[in-house]
Amino acid sequence: MELSEMIEITDILQKTEDTLESIWNQFEIFCPKCLHFKMGQCISMLIQQEFLLNTDGEFLNSIFLLCQVGQPQKLNPFNKVIFNFINHKPNDSRRMAAAYLINLLPFSQETMSSTTTQILQNVKSVNAPLKNFPYSPKPDCSLPIVLDDPENDSKEESHYKEVLSQLFDQNVFERTFLPPLSRPPPPLYYDPDELLWLCPNDNDYTFAMDTNINTELDKTGELRKLFILAQRQVLEPRQYELLKQELCEGGEALQNLSSLSPSALPKLVDKNPSLAVDILLLLAQTQQFGEYLTILLNMELSLHSMEVVNKITANLELPPQFIHLYIRSCITSCTNITDKSTQHRFVRLVCVFLTALIRNQVVNVQDILIEIQAFCIDHSRIREATGLFRLLKSLDVKEI
């Protein structure tokens, strides 16, 4: 908080001849509602350091503003400050006036039309305890760091502002003397059933181990872990080479893994497309290969899925029906994409994919010529689609 703001607050507190309603209106003009809590903290600091407020009227104005900024009173965060101030010296005139004002809650229009000077004149000389104040006292565990100097009773305005400047510049109000807390280290856990490590005194011994035991079992377990890992993240080059070497050697251990199922193919294609191509080439002669192609056909369109199809078509002669269905699936997926930037990116990928299939003579263009041409015309603003359309026009369809 700036010192200028603090001086403005103290100027409002010193207006003991203004009505409470006028003081509250001046406070609201100076301080918007979003800063009420911050200003309430500053006022509570002034109340806790009594030497910063000179008159009983300033104290009463401070108590009034704390009650107003913390409404409703049951949830007022400054109830502790008000309670501790009043009960510190119950017979003190300032505390009696504050207790008298608190007992008037909620403030009526008559009270709001009174000045603090008038309220001080109405305070009786007897003790006025708090009635039904919504706060239960709790013991403090710290001491304030700012203490009044009884030998210095200067009330000059210049001295007053100098003390405020020093306190706020050094942020003294937020410091406290905290008592030392005992934090002994917890005792070591002891379990009577815990296995103890024995250290024999005879050091003439050696360990012997069969390095060939369970070698095949360990290799199979490692391959299983690597294959499961390949469905979750991109493999390191060393891990990929290990699996690829096993595939080149026949892949018997890998084929026997229960996790090598058609349902695992989408994750494998997404994370490690090169490994997926190697496995599909290995399983091309098995009866399950048709299931893998079905899964590949129903996968969501992506760069990796087209890469896998492109590579296996370059190494295997796939059923023409599968290639036609996959091309139609790619075209349909591009059409259904609503985001324009994403659609343009996938249209480019599909056009490059179709160009590669046509140039490698993998697909019979005559069977799906109409669909490809319509696809190119729909996306004629994209350069790759225009190039694919020109390629179709340059080909002799009868020779294809």
Helices and strands as residue ranges (DSSP letters): H 3-13, H 20-30, G 33-35, H 36-48, G 50-52, H 56-69, G 73-75, H 79-88, H 93-102, H 109-112, H 116-122, E 143-144, H 157-169, G 172-174, E 176-177, H 215-230, H 237-248, H 252-255, G 262-264, H 265-271, H 273-282, H 289-297, H 303-315, H 320-336, H 340-359, G 365-367, H 369-378, H 383-394
